[in-house]
């Protein structure tokens, strides 16, 4: 498992959390060469509802695509603090548990 800062500009950053395991990809990396608009366009293709163009109003955008979880966050320091990361982790765990519970209830019906 690893985290990669896929792209960023002065306003937004896109963090990819990967569930894939590999000895060469453990920890945190910063990737270069990705264009923010292209990354946002790719992510938005996996969202079933339209998004407001102002991501400042939606600071906790989380999108699962395959084995990756994308977090789109404003680049303001408060959104990248350790305490915010812990809150994000708690929210992600809650989302995953809710999805598991929903899947179980659907399979019983």
N, C-alpha and C positions, 0 to 999 in steps of 0.2 A: 504494500500500500504506500502511496506517496501523494504529495500535494505539489501542484505546479501552478505558479502564477503564469497563466497562458498569455495574457496581454493586459495592458493598462495604458491609460493616458492620465491627464491631470484630474479628470473627473471620475472615471470608473476603472475598476480592476476585475478581471475574470480569473477566478481560482478554480482549478480542476482538481478534484479529489478522486483518485483512481483506486478501485478495489483490486486491480490486477497486481499480482505479486511477481516480483523479479528481484534478484540480488542486485541488479544494476539500477533499479528504480525504487529505492527505499528512502524515505525522508522528504525533503523539500527541494524543489528546483525552480529556477526562473527561466522560462523559455523566451526566446526572442524571435522576431520575424513575423509574429501574428499581428494582423490589423484588427483593431477593436471592432470596427463596424462589421467585418466579416465574421468574427467570432459571435457577435450578438445576433447576426442574421442566421447563422448556423444553429444557435441555441433556440432562437424563436421559432424555427421550423418544428420543434418538438413540443411546442406549447399550444394547447387547443383553444386558448382564448387570446384576443388581441391584447397587446401590452401598451401601456402609456409610454410615450417617448421619454418621459422624465423619470429616470431610474432613481433619482433622489427621493421620490415619493414611495419607492418600493425597494428599501435597502436590504431586504432579506430574500432576494430572488434565488430560489434553489430549483434546479432542473436536473433530473436523472436522464442520462442518455447512455444506454448500454450499461457498462460497468463504471461509468464516470458520473460524478455529481459535480455540477457546475454551480458556483456561487458567484453572482454578479453583485458587486458591492461598490458603493461610493468610496473614493480614495481618501476621504477624511479619516484622520487618525483614529477617531473613536470607533470606527467600524472594523479596525484591524488590531485592536488591543487583545491581549491574552484573555481578559474577562469576556470580551465579545466572542472570541473563538470558543470558549467554554459554553456560552449561551447558545451559539450556533450548533455545537455538538449535541447539546441537550435537545434542541429543536429537531435536529436531523434524526436522532434516536427515536424521538416521539413520532415523527412522520413515518419512519420505518415500521415501528410497532403498530401504528394505526393501519398501515397498508397490509401488514401481515394478518392482523385481526380481520380486516375487511375481506381479504382473500379467503380466509378460513370460513367466514360466515357465508360467503358466496358458494363455496364448494359444498357446504352442508345443505344448501337449498335445492 
